[in-house]
Amino acid sequence: MGWPEMHTATVPKAERFGWWRDLLMQDLPSAHIVSEHYEDFQGSTAALELGPIRVSVLSFSPLSSARTAGLIRRSDPELWELGYMTRGIMTVDQAHSHTQVGAGDLLLYDTSQPWQMQVPQGGGLTILHLPKTAVPLPDRSMRDLLSRRLPVQGTGSLLAGFLQGLAGGGQWSELEAERLGAAAVQLASAFLGGLADREGLLPLETRQTVLLREVKAFIEAHLPEPRLSPQTIADAHCISVRYLHQLFRSEKQTVSALIRDLRLDRCRTDLAQPCYAHCPVAAIGARWGFSDAAMFSRAFKSAFGMPPGEYRKWSGTRRSAGDHPDGFAGPASLYDLRDLN
């Protein structure tokens, strides 16, 4: 699964703006988009589906965009739009709030409320389309974060880097795309929830939910580090190990089991990938934090019913037969990333 980019350079000049705008409206909520650079418009658009989550990567000449109440009544996908500016300056008006963002800034806007946007010098924008039902935060708390320049630090820095990585393109299997989508929701929820919590916008129960998501996002981001443990996780979030374990009481796994099973699932995926066929089994284990090859082999066999080397051969045979290795019919994976949501 790749990143299909469409560029106006492939279209006759007189048709470029209309072509780009029509293409954009297939992927984004409807809006009135105008540009004075109709005759010499330059732009590109790319879209990636990460399971139920979509990401758009846009570049464009100077333009303005308006989503009106009438357009919202006709169609509203009910999304929180989390944007990362890669180039240019954009002014945004929504929910009685006005802000200006530039390259390297994050902002949040709502498809259910009218907006006005101006990009006077042209720009670039990566948008993470978040279904409101996927974000475990009260609408009231989210509305207080609209149309503001959001801080790119802490979890915000992780999120910005994640979006930059996606915008850079790449090749992913369908399973990897779903995992990236789940990771995107977790990172975004942790980031937005952390902001709302610091500003006193969340009730206690929601703060605990947000903290749990933040912890899981941290684990995802640091899986390759052998020293990742309940202690390092607790230290990174300024909580005690005891409180960390309390957060996981309602989960299906302990913190340590979550780390182990996530790592094993990543190793299983890599072992089935042709691009890693010449990578030693121990190196794949080390890539995901298993510093002891023997311990990795025992844990893998315990989880999936066969040692990692045998699984690699088995998945290669299945691939040659036309089956997808991710459809492993043997002992099931102990961990499904969707359990995080």
Sequence and secondary structure as in RCSB ss.txt:
>XXXX:A:sequence
MGWPEMHTATVPKAERFGWWRDLLMQDLPSAHIVSEHYEDFQGSTAALELGPIRVSVLSFSPLSSARTAGLIRRS
DPELWELGYMTRGIMTVDQAHSHTQVGAGDLLLYDTSQPWQMQVPQGGGLTILHLPKTAVPLPDRSMRDLLSRRL
PVQGTGSLLAGFLQGLAGGGQWSELEAERLGAAAVQLASAFLGGLADREGLLPLETRQTVLLREVKAFIEAHLPE
PRLSPQTIADAHCISVRYLHQLFRSEKQTVSALIRDLRLDRCRTDLAQPCYAHCPVAAIGARWGFSDAAMFSRAF
KSAFGMPPGEYRKWSGTRRSAGDHPDGFAGPASLYDLRDLN
>XXXX:A:secstr
    EEEGGGS GGGHHHHHHHHHHTTS   EEE S STT  EEEEEEEETTEEEEEEEESSEEEEE HHHHHH 
   EEEEEEEEESEEEEEETTEEEEEETT EEEEETTS EEEEETT EEEEEEEEEGGGS S HHHHHTTTTS B
  STHHHHHHHHHHHHHT     HHHHHHHHHHHHHHHHHHHHHHHHHTT S HHHHHHHHHHHHHHHHHHTTT 
TT  HHHHHHHTT  HHHHHHHTTTSSS HHHHHHHHHHHHHHHHHT GGGTTS HHHHHHHTT   HHHHHHHH
HHHHSS HHHHHHHHHHHHHTT  TTS  SS  S  GGGG 
